[in-house]
Amino acid sequence: MGRPERPLDGSTGPIAAFAHDLRVLRNRAGNPSYRELARTALFAPSVLSSAASGHRLPTLAVTLAFVSACGGDRAAWERRWRSVAGQTGGGGEERAPAPPTAEAPPDGVHALASGVIRLARPAQLPMGSRTFVGREGDLADAAEMIGSSGPVKVPLLVSGPIGVGKTAFALRLAEEVAADFPDGQLYADLGGSGTGGRSANGIVRGFLRALGVPAHLVPDDPMQRIGLYRSLLAERKLFVLLAGVSDEGQVRPLLGQAPHSQVVVTSRARLLGLEDTNRVELDTFSRKESMALIGRIAGPARVRAEHDATDTIAELCGDLPLAINIVGRKIAARPEWAIAYTAGQLADRERLMDSLCVGDVNVRDRFTAAYEHLSPTEREAVHHFGQSGAGWTTSIGVAAAMGIMIETADELLESVVDAGLLQRANVAGRYAVSRLVSAFASERQREPGPFAAAVPMAGHRARKNAFESLRHEAVRTLPGGSSEG
């Protein structure tokens, strides 16, 4: 326990009264030590102690940090500070003169001799796409959600299937609302997280360092560390992008009561367990947007010259932004080739996945990463997509093909939706299967595996025949249904 503070007579003048009431505020907060306050206020303990000594009026920055750490009313204390400063000739600076050529410490924190910390302004967002097209309506909706928040800014979830451009959308949104978040941007890609991956505490530690908190003021206790991060989120105007989130548990510790900071989450899954969340669900491009992106990358003149071939490419790519971007770059790299030649390559379904690759970016890898996280039963449901080739499926059809209950099939398909490999169709009971996912599923179905070996083909055919009449009859009862698929 530290030494007791020297008694202070608040009646001896405005500065003494000011310091006295700071002490009262601290006592009401549970009388934390100045070292404990320093972890949240981000000023050295000696500076906070001096603020309540009554020797001189502390600076406004120190006062507001002290008040915030004790849960006081910042606005009321700022008015009072200005009143006292006007009576006494201003707030004395509580720092020793810094050398005129003082350099910032290697961790990026600007610390003056007294321990006063000036936080860094992070700019962690990766480079956005210079060929971004479309999404005007979704961007307008998202910006309105951010701007119309009440006393606390609600997290925004951007979801959608693999390759739909969720992170690119979030980065463009960050550009459009940047003026509202002048204190900087934080970014973490959680796509590689999970067992053995980055933990929320590890991400928070990095965020605190990016915000300029020196190592000795970062709490050792994980909950205190998250608490400090949330406190900074509440006090500042930050844009925080958490990309590639796979489940609610990954991101929940990184959310807090933030009246001024905006957290944006991107995920293939809908993360239905997150309450009080604004949501934007992205779909594939419209045909106009697909054509515009190819023109932006490969040149509008080439698109105008081969409009029909370009339209065919968009159709073969299922208007998926990732696939359209890859093909556009391949067209741009070979100006001597006709666009119709590329369309011909994509028309070969068995080579489609091979064609959708440029450099280290390819569609197959994205699909494979999601597929490998599925259970064996969910994978067999995906194999069904490659069999039907109908562009859609239903839980009834999958149940018939796999010999399982319809409710079980529905749960499987919902899991595949959250994996980013399937979308709900605009007809009740149906799920849209893109041409690309169907081609990928066909590839996987042809590969030998332990699950396939465990189900003899003859038995599989018998099982399908046993449920054939059920499938045809049940699918026909769906709105707009037919007996196909």
Backbone hydrogen bonds, N-H to C=O, Kabsch-Sander energy under -0.5 kcal/mol:
donor,donor_aa,acceptor,acceptor_aa,energy
10,G,8,L,-0.8
12,T,9,D,-1.4
17,A,13,G,-2.4
18,F,14,P,-2.2
19,A,15,I,-2.5
20,H,16,A,-2.7
21,D,17,A,-2.1
22,L,18,F,-1.6
23,R,19,A,-2.0
24,V,20,H,-1.9
25,L,21,D,-2.3
26,R,22,L,-2.2
27,N,23,R,-2.5
28,R,24,V,-2.3
29,A,25,L,-1.2
30,G,27,N,-1.6
31,N,26,R,-2.1
37,L,33,S,-2.4
38,A,34,Y,-2.0
39,R,35,R,-0.9
39,R,36,E,-0.7
40,T,36,E,-0.6
40,T,37,L,-1.1
41,A,37,L,-3.4
42,L,38,A,-2.0
44,A,115,G,-0.5
47,V,44,A,-0.7
48,L,44,A,-1.9
49,S,45,P,-2.6
50,S,46,S,-2.1
51,A,47,V,-1.7
52,A,48,L,-1.0
52,A,49,S,-0.6
53,S,50,S,-1.6
54,G,50,S,-0.5
63,T,59,T,-2.4
64,L,60,L,-2.8
65,A,61,A,-2.1
66,F,62,V,-2.6
67,V,63,T,-2.7
68,S,64,L,-2.6
69,A,65,A,-2.3
70,C,66,F,-1.2
71,G,68,S,-1.4
72,G,67,V,-3.2
74,R,72,G,-0.9
77,W,73,D,-2.2
78,E,74,R,-2.4
79,R,75,A,-2.0
80,R,76,A,-2.0
81,W,77,W,-2.7
82,R,78,E,-2.3
83,S,79,R,-1.9
84,V,80,R,-2.6
85,A,81,W,-3.0
86,G,82,R,-1.9
87,Q,83,S,-1.4
88,T,84,V,-2.1
89,G,85,A,-1.4
90,G,85,A,-2.4
92,G,57,L,-0.9
95,R,93,E,-0.6
102,A,99,P,-2.0
108,G,105,P,-2.1
110,H,118,R,-1.2
111,A,109,V,-0.9
112,L,110,H,-0.5
112,L,116,V,-2.0
115,G,112,L,-2.2
117,I,42,L,-0.8
118,R,110,H,-2.0
119,L,117,I,-0.6
120,A,211,L,-0.5
124,Q,185,Q,-2.0
132,F,129,S,-0.8
139,L,135,R,-2.9
140,A,136,E,-2.4
141,D,137,G,-2.3
142,A,138,D,-2.6
143,A,139,L,-2.7
144,E,140,A,-2.0
145,M,141,D,-2.2
146,I,142,A,-2.2
147,G,143,A,-2.4
148,S,144,E,-2.0
149,S,146,I,-0.8
150,G,152,V,-0.6
153,K,258,A,-2.6
156,L,263,V,-2.4
157,L,278,N,-3.1
158,V,156,L,-0.5
158,V,265,V,-3.5
159,S,157,L,-0.6
159,S,280,V,-2.2
160,G,267,S,-0.9
162,I,420,G,-2.1
164,V,161,P,-1.5
169,F,165,G,-2.0
170,A,166,K,-2.3
171,L,167,T,-2.4
172,R,168,A,-2.0
173,L,169,F,-2.5
174,A,170,A,-2.2
175,E,171,L,-1.7
176,E,172,R,-1.9
177,V,173,L,-1.8
178,A,175,E,-0.7
180,D,177,V,-1.9
181,F,178,A,-1.8
183,D,237,K,-1.9
184,G,181,F,-1.3
185,Q,122,P,-2.1
186,L,239,F,-2.3
188,A,241,L,-2.0
190,L,188,A,-0.7
190,L,243,A,-3.2
193,S,190,L,-2.1
197,G,194,G,-2.4
203,I,199,S,-2.2
204,V,200,A,-2.6
205,R,201,N,-2.4
206,G,202,G,-1.8
207,F,203,I,-2.4
208,L,204,V,-2.8
209,R,205,R,-2.0
210,A,206,G,-2.3
211,L,207,F,-1.9
212,G,209,R,-1.4
213,V,208,L,-2.5
217,L,214,P,-1.8
218,V,215,A,-1.3
225,R,221,D,-2.3
226,I,222,P,-2.3
227,G,223,M,-2.4
228,L,224,Q,-2.5
229,Y,225,R,-2.1
230,R,226,I,-2.6
231,S,227,G,-2.0
232,L,228,L,-2.3
233,L,229,Y,-2.3
234,A,230,R,-2.0
235,E,231,S,-1.7
236,R,232,L,-1.7
238,L,236,R,-0.8
239,F,184,G,-2.1
240,V,238,L,-0.6
240,V,262,Q,-3.1
241,L,186,L,-2.7
241,L,239,F,-0.5
242,L,240,V,-0.6
242,L,264,V,-2.9
243,A,188,A,-2.5
243,A,241,L,-0.6
245,V,266,T,-2.4
250,Q,247,D,-0.8
251,V,247,D,-0.8
251,V,248,E,-0.6
252,R,248,E,-2.4
254,L,251,V,-1.5
255,L,252,R,-1.6
258,A,256,G,-1.0
262,Q,238,L,-2.6
264,V,240,V,-3.3
265,V,156,L,-3.1
266,T,242,L,-2.2
267,S,158,V,-2.1
269,A,245,V,-0.5
274,L,271,L,-2.0
275,E,273,G,-0.6
278,N,155,P,-2.4
280,V,157,L,-2.8
282,L,159,S,-3.0
282,L,280,V,-0.6
285,F,319,D,-2.4
290,S,286,S,-2.2
291,M,287,R,-2.4
292,A,288,K,-2.1
293,L,289,E,-2.3
294,I,290,S,-2.1
295,G,291,M,-2.2
296,R,292,A,-2.3
297,I,293,L,-2.0
298,A,294,I,-3.2
299,G,295,G,-1.6
303,V,299,G,-1.3
304,R,300,P,-2.5
305,A,301,A,-2.2
306,E,302,R,-1.6
307,H,304,R,-0.8
310,T,306,E,-2.3
311,D,307,H,-2.4
312,T,308,D,-2.1
313,I,309,A,-2.0
314,A,310,T,-2.2
315,E,311,D,-2.0
316,L,312,T,-2.7
317,C,313,I,-2.0
318,G,315,E,-1.4
319,D,314,A,-2.1
320,L,317,C,-1.7
322,L,163,G,-2.3
324,I,320,L,-2.7
325,N,321,P,-2.6
326,I,322,L,-2.1
327,V,323,A,-2.5
328,G,324,I,-2.5
329,R,325,N,-2.1
330,K,326,I,-1.9
331,I,327,V,-2.4
332,A,328,G,-2.3
333,A,329,R,-1.8
334,R,330,K,-0.8
334,R,331,I,-0.9
337,W,334,R,-1.8
341,Y,338,A,-0.9
342,T,338,A,-1.0
343,A,339,I,-2.1
344,G,340,A,-1.9
345,Q,341,Y,-1.7
346,L,342,T,-2.1
347,A,343,A,-1.3
348,D,344,G,-0.5
348,D,345,Q,-1.1
349,R,347,A,-1.0
351,R,348,D,-1.2
352,L,349,R,-0.9
355,S,351,R,-1.7
356,L,352,L,-1.3
357,C,355,S,-1.6
358,V,361,V,-2.9
361,V,358,V,-2.2
362,N,360,D,-0.5
363,V,356,L,-1.9
366,R,362,N,-1.1
367,F,363,V,-2.4
368,T,364,R,-3.1
369,A,365,D,-2.3
370,A,366,R,-1.4
371,Y,367,F,-2.8
372,E,368,T,-2.7
373,H,370,A,-1.0
374,L,371,Y,-1.7
379,R,375,S,-2.3
380,E,376,P,-1.9
381,A,377,T,-1.7
382,V,378,E,-1.8
383,H,379,R,-2.2
384,H,380,E,-1.3
385,F,381,A,-0.7
385,F,382,V,-1.2
386,G,382,V,-0.9
387,Q,383,H,-1.1
388,S,384,H,-2.2
389,G,385,F,-1.6
393,T,431,Y,-2.2
395,S,429,G,-0.6
398,V,394,T,-2.3
399,A,395,S,-2.3
400,A,396,I,-2.2
401,A,397,G,-2.2
402,M,398,V,-2.3
403,G,399,A,-1.6
404,I,399,A,-1.6
409,A,405,M,-2.3
410,D,406,I,-2.4
411,E,407,E,-1.9
412,L,408,T,-2.2
413,L,409,A,-2.5
414,E,410,D,-2.1
415,S,411,E,-1.9
416,V,412,L,-1.9
417,V,413,L,-2.1
418,D,414,E,-2.0
419,A,415,S,-1.1
420,G,417,V,-1.4
421,L,416,V,-1.9
422,L,416,V,-0.5
423,Q,432,A,-1.7
425,A,430,R,-2.0
430,R,427,V,-2.1
431,Y,393,T,-2.6
432,A,423,Q,-2.9
433,V,391,G,-1.9
434,S,432,A,-0.6
438,S,434,S,-2.4
439,A,435,R,-2.1
440,F,436,L,-2.4
441,A,437,V,-3.0
442,S,438,S,-2.0
443,E,439,A,-1.8
444,R,440,F,-2.3
445,Q,441,A,-2.4
446,R,442,S,-1.4
447,E,443,E,-0.8
447,E,444,R,-0.6
453,A,449,G,-2.2
454,A,450,P,-1.3
455,V,451,F,-0.5
455,V,452,A,-1.1
460,H,456,P,-2.1
461,R,457,M,-2.5
462,A,458,A,-2.3
463,R,459,G,-2.3
464,K,460,H,-2.1
465,N,461,R,-2.5
466,A,462,A,-2.1
467,F,463,R,-1.0
467,F,464,K,-0.6
468,E,465,N,-1.0
469,S,465,N,-0.5
471,R,467,F,-2.4
472,H,468,E,-2.3
473,E,469,S,-2.3
474,A,470,L,-2.8
475,V,471,R,-2.5
476,R,472,H,-1.4
477,T,473,E,-0.6
477,T,474,A,-0.9
478,L,475,V,-1.5
481,G,478,L,-2.6
